[in-house]
Amino acid sequence: MKAYFKSLHGRFVLAVLTVVAGMICISRLSAQDTVTSTTDALAVVSEVVTISATPEEGACPGELSKTIESNGLSLDTVWMLLAAMLVFFMQPGFALVEAGFTRTKNTANILMKNFLDFSLGSLLFFFIGFGVMFGEGGIIGTPNFGNLDALKGVVDLPIEGFLIFQTVFCATAATIVSGAMAERTKFHMYLAYTVCISVLIYPVSGHWTWGGGWLMNGEEGSFMIDTFGAAFHDFAGSTIVHSVGGWVALVGAAILGPRIGKYGRDRKSKAIPGHNLTIAALGVFILWFGWFGFNPGSQLAASGEDNRVAISHVFLTTNLAAAAGGFFSLLMAWMRYKKPSLSLTLNGVLAGLVGITAGCDLVSPWGAIIIGGLCGIIMVLSVEIIDKVLKIDDPVGAASVHGTCGFFGTVFTGLLAVDGGLFYGGGAGLFFAQLFGAVVIGIWAIAAGYIVFKALDLIFGLRVSKRVEEEGLDVYEHGESAYN
């Protein structure tokens, strides 16, 4: 019996019985008896407290420490998987944005591409891309060919969960290209591109950074430290994910050529309106929501004071940048085109989100507003330059939102980082490290994308025939229509 009352359950039961007994005594006895009973009850409680304060026989502080650590890792794992779910939910967001910004006759084709991005990308990244990104090696990691045991030392969390988290990021980079090349690309050629970005383009630049490669190597004697005094920083992927997808999208759209009717004989741009801004707006709201997994989830931990403060800070900076991006893009469009454009405002929200993704952990809330607002303005100008100066037809503005704003958001981190930023007295080291890393990864993405798309175009042909493009890809490519 004594052993039982030393257990946690026994202590609780004894404490409850003591309180109940005391209440009964107080209600039934006289004032004098009440004092006596209360004294006795306090004596019993005192004995319980004494027993509770005595360490259990055989108790080991080391085992208690291990239990606490295990619970912390479990919480971190659940947080990582929850964030992966939120990022996965961005896939329907991208699908709705792209479908809404394009024409009815190509909707089924666009939805199919977004499904295949994730389906095929998941298989390829599991089999090859994950090893190329996180495996041992200098310029490129060692492919794992589906063997996760070889990569179990990469993180302290379960490697299976980490694979899922990285898979949804890879799918994001792949789906960005879909919008820029919409309405005129052969479906099987798009699948061929998805293979290339999932096993090579994204994993290689990812290996240079998140995979422990040379761009993020902050050790003494490393190239980045010797050259700039700081390593490249991209917390959740402004450059690693979004700029890679954006620059490849720009190259693909340039090689593919504009849609029929986009430019007249005078080479002036003509608007080709999307068929449904309602679903495009819903898609942006979904992406905004999913970004709360994209950025805070990249902390990969939620247990402990440092982590809970960090993810709360990233939540705040992410939201402020999105809001500022939408608002300042609206003002820019209103001043430039005399109308508050909904489509540009939607892309402005995404521009702010893309821009803050690199430095959401380092900048202050006011810094996040500045980055988001500037990216919203830059996006409007970039859309105009790509469309009217470069004559590249990007139906959804993917290159401007992800490529341009991913680049500038990464560079702005070197200016506005509270710890190490140029405007906070940290010197120019981080700024130039950010600029160098964004340029290097941009060059890689553009060069690799050019080789892939040019080879596919020369060998197989990227573009559908004129008749298919004019009548719509849905019926000719898939034998069905999204709307009946």
Number of C-alpha atoms within 10 A of each C-alpha: 6 8 9 10 17 20 13 11 11 15 17 15 11 16 17 12 12 16 15 13 14 18 15 12 18 17 10 10 13 12 11 8 13 18 14 15 20 16 13 13 19 15 12 16 16 12 12 18 13 10 16 16 10 9 10 13 8 6 9 10 9 8 10 11 11 11 12 11 13 12 13 16 18 17 15 22 21 16 21 25 18 15 25 26 17 21 28 23 18 26 22 18 25 24 24 26 28 30 27 24 25 23 18 18 20 22 26 21 25 24 18 14 22 24 16 16 26 24 12 15 27 21 16 21 32 23 18 21 35 33 28 27 31 25 20 20 17 12 14 21 24 18 22 22 16 16 14 16 10 16 17 14 11 15 10 11 17 14 17 13 15 20 17 19 24 19 24 25 21 27 29 22 27 29 26 31 28 28 27 27 29 27 27 23 21 21 18 13 17 20 15 13 19 26 19 20 28 28 24 19 26 27 28 27 26 28 28 24 24 21 25 20 22 19 27 23 20 18 13 10 11 16 17 23 20 13 13 17 18 24 25 26 26 26 21 24 27 29 36 32 27 29 34 34 31 33 31 31 31 26 25 27 26 20 16 22 16 19 20 12 12 17 18 10 7 6 10 13 18 12 10 13 13 18 16 17 19 12 18 26 21 17 24 21 18 21 26 21 17 21 25 21 26 28 28 30 25 22 21 21 23 24 18 11 8 10 16 14 13 17 23 14 18 27 20 17 30 30 24 23 34 29 22 26 35 26 20 23 32 26 18 23 22 14 11 12 10 10 12 16 15 16 20 24 24 25 28 35 30 29 37 37 39 36 39 40 31 29 31 32 28 24 26 18 18 13 23 36 23 21 34 36 27 24 38 37 25 22 31 24 17 20 22 15 14 18 21 16 12 10 18 26 24 25 26 25 28 30 32 30 31 31 30 25 34 33 31 24 32 32 29 26 31 31 24 25 24 19 14 20 21 20 15 13 13 17 15 17 21 27 26 21 25 29 18 17 25 25 15 13 25 23 14 18 26 22 15 18 24 20 13 19 25 18 13 16 16 9 9 12 16 24 19 20 13 12 10 17 20 15 12 22 29 23 16 15 16 12 9 13 17 14 9 4
